[in-house]
Amino acid sequence: MGDKVRFLVVDDHPIFRHGVKALIESEPRYHVAAEAGSVSEAQAVLRTLTPDVALVDLSLEGRSGLDLLRILRDEYPTVKVLVVSIHDEAVYADRALKAGAMGYLMKHAAGTVLKEAVRTILGGKVWVSPEFRERLLESYRAPRFEPEHSQVSLLSDRELEILEHLGRGYGLKEIAEMIHVTAKTVGTHQEHIKRKLSIENTADLRRFAIRWVSSA
């Protein structure tokens, strides 16, 4: 095992972790040394194991995967991190990269793309999809002022996550189950979002969220 590339897979769905493990270990020199379903579980693993690569989802029980990215960046800088998430890369990739990730991959990507992303970050380069890369280049070629996106930048990572779920049509209880908090907590975040975006009521917030998600 000493010569193998060691992986830590962090995702709150055991079935997904099992599938990723099988895919990763189809490469003879790769080995999934540990799995975790939350930030606290990952921290417990990291106290005894420093992997070469961490595959991290953003939606975890309790604390966000973005929190784990910052922990890895600050305390385990040698670990190369690839985010593998259901969240839209147009919304989250930039935040993930700024938090310390070396790549961002959507969960619906093919297994061959996951392997390509792993090879890229192991080579010391950043991996994002061709679509996101083109979006970045376009933003440099023709910078535009987008007031709604500017406003959204005021939100915390958790508030941004909730705004996206609202824009996709989920209710407070559904969102609470998805991000593993109480509906009351989601409601509190929703009030903070309305205040930061200068939106008076929940109906207007939902309309804003739907418009924002569709334009991402």
N, C-alpha and C positions, 0 to 999 in steps of 0.2 A: 504493500500500500504506500510505502514511503515515496515512490516515484510518481504516484498518481496525483492528479489535480483534485483537491478536496473541495467539496461543495457543501454549503449550508442552504437548505430550501426553507423559506419562511412564508407560509400561507395558511390561512385558517380552515382550509378544506382538505381533509386527509386524502380524499380521492384524487384531488388535483396534485397533491404532493407525490402520491404514489405514481401517477402518470409521468410527472416530470422526472422522478427518480429513474423510472424505467428508460425514459428517453435519454437522459444524461448518461446513464451507465451502459447504453448501447455503444458508446465510445469507450474502447478498452482502457484508455488512460484516464478516464474520469471516474470519480467515486463520490457518491453522496454520503458524506460522513455524519451528517446530522440533519434533523428536521425540527421545525418549531411552528407553532400556530399563533403566537403572539409576540409582542416585543419583549415581555418579561421572560418567556420561554427562550427566546433567542439570546437574551442577555445571559441566561443561565448556561446555555451552550457555550457562549463565547468566553466564559470564565475558565473553561477547560479545553477549548479547541479554538484555534484561529484558522479558519478555512482560507483557501485561496480565492474562492468565489462565493458570493452570497446572492441567491436569487430571491428577491423580496417582493411580496405583494404590498399594495398600499392599504387595502382594507383588511385590518386585523382586529381581533378582539381587544377592546380597550383603546390603547394608544394607536395612533396612525403609523403606517409604515414609513411615512416621512420622518417621524421621530427616530425610528431605527436607523434610517439613512444617516442622520446627523450623528447618532451615537457611533456608528461604524466609521464615519469620516473623522470624528474627533478622537476616538479611543482605539480604533483598529485600522489605521490608514493604509495598511498593506493589503487589506481585503478589497478585491475588485467586486463592485456591486452592479448587478443588472436587475432593474425593476421589471417584473412580469405582472401586468395588471389589466383588469377589465376597464379601468378608467381611460377615457379618451386622451391620447397622447397630446392632442392639440391643447388640452387644458392643463395636463399634469407633467408632461415631459420636462418642460423648462424648470419647474419647481424641483422635480426629482434630481435633475442634473445639478442644480445649484445646491441641493442638499447633500451632494456627494456621490450620486450614482454615475456610473460610466456608460450606462445605456438604458433605454426604455423600450419595452416590447409589449404590444397588446396580446392578451391571452388567446385571441383567435388566430394568431399567426401560426404558420405551419411549423412542425418540428424542425425542419431543415433551417428555417429562419432563426429559431432559437439557438441551434448549434452554430450558425454563422455569427450571431450576436456574441455568443460565448467566446468563439475564436477571436473575434475582434477585440473584446475587452482584455482578453488574456494577452493580446499583442500590444496592449497599452494604448489602444485607440478608443474613441467614443463611438457607440453604435446607436443610431436612431433610424427609423424607417426612411426610405427615399422620399416619401410624401412629406414627412416632417422636415427633412433636410431642405427640400425645395421651398417649403413654407418659410423657413428661416432665411434662406437666400433671398426670397421675394421680399421679405420684410426689410432687408438691407437695401435692396435695389429700389424699392418704392415705398419708403416709410409713410404710413398713414396714421392719422390721429383717430383712434377709435374710442370715443368717450365711454361706452359701456365696458369695454375691456379694461380701460384705465380705472374705472370705478371698482371693478371686480378685484383689481390688484390690492385693494385695501383690505380684503378679507383674509382671515387666517386660513390655514390649510384645512381645518375641520369645517369652517364655514363654507369654503369653496366646494368641499365634497358634498355638503348638504344642498348647496345651491344647484349643483349638477343633478343630484337626485330629484330635486323639486322640478327641474326643467325636463326631466324624463318622465314626469307624471306620478311619482311616488308620493304617498301621504306620510304624515309624521310617524305613525306606528310602523309602517313598512321601512322607512329610513332608519328608525331606531333599531329594528331587528337587523338591518343590513350592516350597520356600523357598531352594533353591540353596545348601545347606550339606552337610556330610558327615553320615552316619548317626551317627557318633561324637559330633558336636556336638549333634545332636538328643538323643542319649542323655544327654549332660551336662546339657542344659537340663531334661530330664525328671527327673533326680535333684534339680535345684534346685527344680523345681515340687513334687515330693513333700515335700521338706524344708519349704518355705514353707507348704504346706497340711497339714502333719503327717500325711501319708499314708505308710504303711509299705511297701507293695509296688505293683508295676506294675499288677496286676489291679485293685486297689482304686482306683488312679489312673484307670484307664480307665473304671471304673464311675462314678466321680465326674464325669469329663469328659462322659460321655454324659448323665448326669442334668443337669449344668449347662447343656450346650448345648440340651437339650430344654426347659429352663425359661427360656431367654433371651428 
